């Protein structure tokens, strides 16, 4: 018995050590690009689950379909978090499908395509969390994503100590997405600066949308577009440059597709584009089925399946035979597990990353991307807006544009001042005069004057997060109505002046001692 106990105890001890090592892997080490003076272009990658990526690196390597993506990608680096999100898990290393864990996202094929086209060293700076929205989670104006900008010294250490960063648990971290992204940006810049590596921000890759869908709101396109543009502008402000933005993630939701298009029209400088390929269209008539990551709605009324797309690339292995045509050729791993998990598998993830990279090159650079367009899904099968008064159908895979007719064409480039608006009419869109005033107010809010700083010091703390506005007290004679304040007449002044004289006269008549009347007048002025 004694021998058995002595053997079992060391086994439990060893198993415990192994469990600790698995749950707390060794801290990653930085593997920076060589400090040889060559420039490094940075791309910020953010969004929700499609950005995080669910494609397994083991499936990619076993397929042998993409030799250019096998192993470490030449000329491309990754900055982000290994295994899970935590400040001590941040690292920089050459990009590969297994750079930050066993799964990868569109950053892999995006980075490879950008370097292949530009021949410039590239780094993908990634922070994405599934199920997050721009309404609250990524909103830079919420309390959870705010900190004392006047005391902020611009370092990641200050944010970690003072900005209440929340990376874990996941439920808490969702409300701090913008603050966490700013921290990621600063950690990247500080590591490159310390390593003597010259860099320049080249763009933002944004893959998000589904978490903001609200079927009950007929104007979700407007609020979603404004929220998205606000997040983009705030990223640019932290980066310090109005870099171009390439976006996707609206899916089959017509409201979200309209909102994304609207966001590209109102973002500062209009350097933004959104792109999707046409896989499924929705006519918004059948409300019994709402497509999502866990529900494809394939074969349901009102949802139209683009057979030509799947005939060209191949069908997912799990799609039933009745949904396939006789022209089907080969297999293509579109989805992780059809129909319960519609997130992109390795084929779909690589296709999406290349589509985004091609769109960036086409829209914002002069590099020749013609050699890539032969198999560009965004060119071969574009997801276009439906013509006016035309709904999607089997022969017309398109998205319904909910924007007002005045917004269909052209770029507004309006700055968004209010974080939300209850007025969903077109009249609520900012005019040129309102935009200039909004920009002035925003500038004043970012850099408060000395007068505002002194006023803030004197202001008493409020119980709410909103500043308390004290209403002005008006002196009005008894019996006067609101009609007496007509701007065309001076009647209100004529009625108040005699009253003031009578009040002063009454005070002088009733008071026989100046020392007693003075406090009465002082109290009256303090109450006014």
ChimeraX attribute file (.defattr): number of C-alpha atoms within 10 A of each C-alpha:
attribute: neighborCount
match mode: 1-to-1
recipient: residues
	/A:1	5
	/A:2	6
	/A:3	7
	/A:4	8
	/A:5	10
	/A:6	10
	/A:7	10
	/A:8	10
	/A:9	11
	/A:10	11
	/A:11	12
	/A:12	11
	/A:13	11
	/A:14	11
	/A:15	12
	/A:16	12
	/A:17	12
	/A:18	12
	/A:19	12
	/A:20	11
	/A:21	11
	/A:22	10
	/A:23	9
	/A:24	10
	/A:25	12
	/A:26	10
	/A:27	11
	/A:28	16
	/A:29	11
	/A:30	13
	/A:31	13
	/A:32	17
	/A:33	21
	/A:34	10
	/A:35	12
	/A:36	9
	/A:37	10
	/A:38	13
	/A:39	14
	/A:40	20
	/A:41	19
	/A:42	24
	/A:43	24
	/A:44	24
	/A:45	24
	/A:46	24
	/A:47	26
	/A:48	22
	/A:49	23
	/A:50	29
	/A:51	27
	/A:52	21
	/A:53	21
	/A:54	21
	/A:55	27
	/A:56	18
	/A:57	20
	/A:58	13
	/A:59	14
	/A:60	21
	/A:61	16
	/A:62	10
	/A:63	11
	/A:64	11
	/A:65	11
	/A:66	13
	/A:67	10
	/A:68	13
	/A:69	19
	/A:70	15
	/A:71	15
	/A:72	16
	/A:73	18
	/A:74	17
	/A:75	19
	/A:76	26
	/A:77	26
	/A:78	26
	/A:79	30
	/A:80	26
	/A:81	22
	/A:82	21
	/A:83	17
	/A:84	15
	/A:85	20
	/A:86	16
	/A:87	19
	/A:88	11
	/A:89	17
	/A:90	21
	/A:91	22
	/A:92	26
	/A:93	20
	/A:94	21
	/A:95	25
	/A:96	24
	/A:97	26
	/A:98	17
	/A:99	24
	/A:100	23
	/A:101	14
	/A:102	14
	/A:103	20
	/A:104	26
	/A:105	28
	/A:106	29
	/A:107	31
	/A:108	24
	/A:109	25
	/A:110	25
	/A:111	28
	/A:112	23
	/A:113	23
	/A:114	24
	/A:115	19
	/A:116	15
	/A:117	17
	/A:118	15
	/A:119	10
	/A:120	15
	/A:121	20
	/A:122	29
	/A:123	28
	/A:124	25
	/A:125	23
	/A:126	23
	/A:127	23
	/A:128	24
	/A:129	21
	/A:130	17
	/A:131	16
	/A:132	22
	/A:133	24
	/A:134	25
	/A:135	21
	/A:136	21
	/A:137	20
	/A:138	28
	/A:139	25
	/A:140	25
	/A:141	16
	/A:142	17
	/A:143	12
	/A:144	23
	/A:145	23
	/A:146	15
	/A:147	17
	/A:148	10
	/A:149	11
	/A:150	9
	/A:151	9
	/A:152	13
	/A:153	11
	/A:154	13
	/A:155	15
	/A:156	22
	/A:157	14
	/A:158	13
	/A:159	20
	/A:160	15
	/A:161	9
	/A:162	13
	/A:163	21
	/A:164	15
	/A:165	23
	/A:166	22
	/A:167	19
	/A:168	12
	/A:169	10
	/A:170	13
	/A:171	10
	/A:172	13
	/A:173	20
	/A:174	22
	/A:175	23
	/A:176	25
	/A:177	29
	/A:178	28
	/A:179	26
	/A:180	27
	/A:181	23
	/A:182	21
	/A:183	21
	/A:184	22
	/A:185	22
	/A:186	18
	/A:187	21
	/A:188	21
	/A:189	20
	/A:190	14
	/A:191	16
	/A:192	18
	/A:193	12
	/A:194	8
	/A:195	13
	/A:196	14
	/A:197	18
	/A:198	15
	/A:199	18
	/A:200	15
	/A:201	20
	/A:202	18
	/A:203	24
	/A:204	24
	/A:205	27
	/A:206	22
	/A:207	23
	/A:208	28
	/A:209	27
	/A:210	23
	/A:211	16
	/A:212	21
	/A:213	17
	/A:214	15
	/A:215	13
	/A:216	7
	/A:217	10
	/A:218	11
	/A:219	17
	/A:220	20
	/A:221	28
	/A:222	26
	/A:223	24
	/A:224	27
	/A:225	25
	/A:226	30
	/A:227	26
	/A:228	26
	/A:229	28
	/A:230	27
	/A:231	19
	/A:232	25
	/A:233	20
	/A:234	17
	/A:235	21
	/A:236	19
	/A:237	12
	/A:238	13
	/A:239	18
	/A:240	10
	/A:241	14
	/A:242	21
	/A:243	22
	/A:244	22
	/A:245	24
	/A:246	24
	/A:247	24
	/A:248	23
	/A:249	22
	/A:250	24
	/A:251	24
	/A:252	27
	/A:253	26
	/A:254	22
	/A:255	29
	/A:256	28
	/A:257	30
	/A:258	24
	/A:259	28
	/A:260	29
	/A:261	23
	/A:262	27
	/A:263	30
	/A:264	26
	/A:265	25
	/A:266	22
	/A:267	26
	/A:268	20
	/A:269	17
	/A:270	18
	/A:271	18
	/A:272	27
	/A:273	20
	/A:274	21
	/A:275	23
	/A:276	22
	/A:277	21
	/A:278	23
	/A:279	19
	/A:280	25
	/A:281	25
	/A:282	25
	/A:283	21
	/A:284	19
	/A:285	11
	/A:286	12
	/A:287	10
	/A:288	10
	/A:289	16
	/A:290	16
	/A:291	18
	/A:292	17
	/A:293	17
	/A:294	14
	/A:295	14
	/A:296	19
	/A:297	19
	/A:298	16
	/A:299	11
	/A:300	12
	/A:301	14
	/A:302	20
	/A:303	25
	/A:304	23
	/A:305	21
	/A:306	18
	/A:307	19
	/A:308	15
	/A:309	17
	/A:310	21
	/A:311	17
	/A:312	16
	/A:313	18
	/A:314	19
	/A:315	24
	/A:316	21
	/A:317	15
	/A:318	14
	/A:319	15
	/A:320	11
	/A:321	10
	/A:322	7
	/A:323	11
	/A:324	16
	/A:325	13
	/A:326	7
	/A:327	12
	/A:328	15
	/A:329	14
	/A:330	13
	/A:331	15
	/A:332	17
	/A:333	21
	/A:334	26
	/A:335	25
	/A:336	20
	/A:337	17
	/A:338	19
	/A:339	17
	/A:340	13
	/A:341	16
	/A:342	18
	/A:343	22
	/A:344	25
	/A:345	27
	/A:346	29
	/A:347	22
	/A:348	19
	/A:349	27
	/A:350	23
	/A:351	20
	/A:352	26
	/A:353	22
	/A:354	25
	/A:355	26
	/A:356	30
	/A:357	26
	/A:358	25
	/A:359	22
	/A:360	25
	/A:361	18
	/A:362	15
	/A:363	15
	/A:364	17
	/A:365	12
	/A:366	9
	/A:367	11
	/A:368	12
	/A:369	19
	/A:370	10
	/A:371	9
	/A:372	14
	/A:373	15
	/A:374	10
	/A:375	13
	/A:376	21
	/A:377	22
	/A:378	20
	/A:379	16
	/A:380	14
	/A:381	17
	/A:382	16
	/A:383	22
	/A:384	17
	/A:385	19
	/A:386	15
	/A:387	13
	/A:388	9
	/A:389	6
	/A:390	13
	/A:391	19
	/A:392	21
	/A:393	17
	/A:394	14
	/A:395	10
	/A:396	16
	/A:397	25
	/A:398	27
	/A:399	28
	/A:400	24
	/A:401	22
	/A:402	21
	/A:403	18
	/A:404	12
	/A:405	10
	/A:406	8
	/A:407	15
	/A:408	15
	/A:409	9
	/A:410	8
	/A:411	15
	/A:412	20
	/A:413	18
	/A:414	24
	/A:415	21
	/A:416	21
	/A:417	17
	/A:418	11
	/A:419	15
	/A:420	13
	/A:421	13
	/A:422	7
	/A:423	11
	/A:424	14
	/A:425	11
	/A:426	13
	/A:427	8
	/A:428	10
	/A:429	16
	/A:430	16
	/A:431	12
	/A:432	11
	/A:433	9
	/A:434	14
	/A:435	17
	/A:436	14
	/A:437	13
	/A:438	18
	/A:439	16
	/A:440	12
	/A:441	14
	/A:442	15
	/A:443	11
	/A:444	12
	/A:445	11
	/A:446	11
	/A:447	13
	/A:448	15
	/A:449	11
	/A:450	9
	/A:451	8
	/A:452	13
	/A:453	12
	/A:454	11
	/A:455	11
	/A:456	12
	/A:457	9
	/A:458	9
	/A:459	11
	/A:460	10
	/A:461	11
	/A:462	9
	/A:463	8
	/A:464	7
	/A:465	9
	/A:466	7
	/A:467	11
	/A:468	12
	/A:469	6
	/A:470	6
	/A:471	6
	/A:472	7
	/A:473	8
	/A:474	7
	/A:475	11
	/A:476	16
	/A:477	11
	/A:478	6
	/A:479	5
	/A:480	11
	/A:481	9
	/A:482	8
	/A:483	9
	/A:484	14
	/A:485	14
	/A:486	10
	/A:487	9
	/A:488	6
	/A:489	10
	/A:490	11
	/A:491	13
	/A:492	18
	/A:493	12
	/A:494	10
	/A:495	14
	/A:496	14
	/A:497	11
	/A:498	11
	/A:499	14
	/A:500	12
	/A:501	11
	/A:502	12
	/A:503	12
	/A:504	12
	/A:505	11
	/A:506	11
	/A:507	15
	/A:508	13
	/A:509	9
	/A:510	9
	/A:511	13
	/A:512	10
	/A:513	9
	/A:514	9
	/A:515	9
	/A:516	10
	/A:517	14
	/A:518	13
	/A:519	11
	/A:520	12
	/A:521	12
	/A:522	10
	/A:523	10
	/A:524	10
	/A:525	9
	/A:526	7
	/A:527	7
	/A:528	9
